Amino acid sequence: MGKCSKDKRDIYYRKAKEQGYRARSAFKLLQLDDTFHLLPGVSRVVDLCAAPGGWTQVIAERLESLANDNCIVAVDLMEMAPLEHAVQIQGDITAQSTADAIIAQFRGAKAQLVVSDGAPDVLGLHDLDEYLQAQLVLAALNISLNVLEEGGTFVAKIFRGKEVSRLYAQLQRFFASVVCAKPKASRNSSFESFVVCRGLRLPDGYVPSMELSLFDEPYANEAERTAGATSVLFQSCGDVDGWDADQSYPMEDDDEHKEPLQRPINPPYAQAQKST
Ligand code: SAM
């Protein structure tokens, strides 16, 4: 979390620091869970693209059963500071080795819930950002098809651009229900939303493989054919009278500056700082 003056006025940024969350995005998962009841009753969860760990903190707080230490697996390219109840895998979600490491953590069982708040570096070029985000969602979906149990739930961040129906069509091939959700903590000015996909059911004869790209034949064509006719329910989540992510709230007198709870570990910019 940065500390420019715009960030300081952002209410969720301030609330995250007050409540001990490593990232303001924690509130998005809290609001998604309040609406969709994702976490009650599950005990094996994978948090893809987890660093710095705000979502992992929410999962650890809300899981009812934390009997063994292996029930949350958090994956990210970046190193992440340890969190109680979570096993961390530093790896790429497109790699077979990452899928194998997840299954090993659950001792051969599969996850009941996979969440992904993954984001590539945003370029500011709308169409290209949407394309890169869709690629990352499909990578998250593909690893989920390998590590999620039948009937399981998949939640992922998407960018709701003009090609989004193609993504919905892919998701509907694998899940009985797909809803697009916008938590109140996600700015209206951002085209970010989240898909909540429930009831994984692999199509007849479909064998999940990390080698497969969901953009490849013959699967892509099948989804393309149905894309035009695809629509999904849209649901906003979070208290309608609650904090508005698009508003700037004035600082109170007792709002003193607080340092980030968890600074990034070995961030790529550290290398550049060393050489200047
Ligand atoms: N949910 C997190 C939280 O609450 O703290 C924030 C996630 S942050 C918005 C997006 C993360 O996606 C980054 O940490 C980035 O390293 C990760 N990421 C992007 N591409 C990835 C990939 N191919 N494999 C694993 N992680 C990836």
Boltz pocket constraint, residues with backbone or C-beta under 6 A from the ligand:
constraints:
  - pocket:
      binder: B
      contacts: [[A, 22], [A, 23], [A, 25], [A, 26], [A, 48], [A, 49], [A, 50], [A, 51], [A, 52], [A, 53], [A, 54], [A, 55], [A, 56], [A, 75], [A, 76], [A, 77], [A, 78], [A, 91], [A, 92], [A, 93], [A, 94], [A, 117], [A, 118], [A, 119], [A, 120], [A, 136]]
      max_distance: 6.0
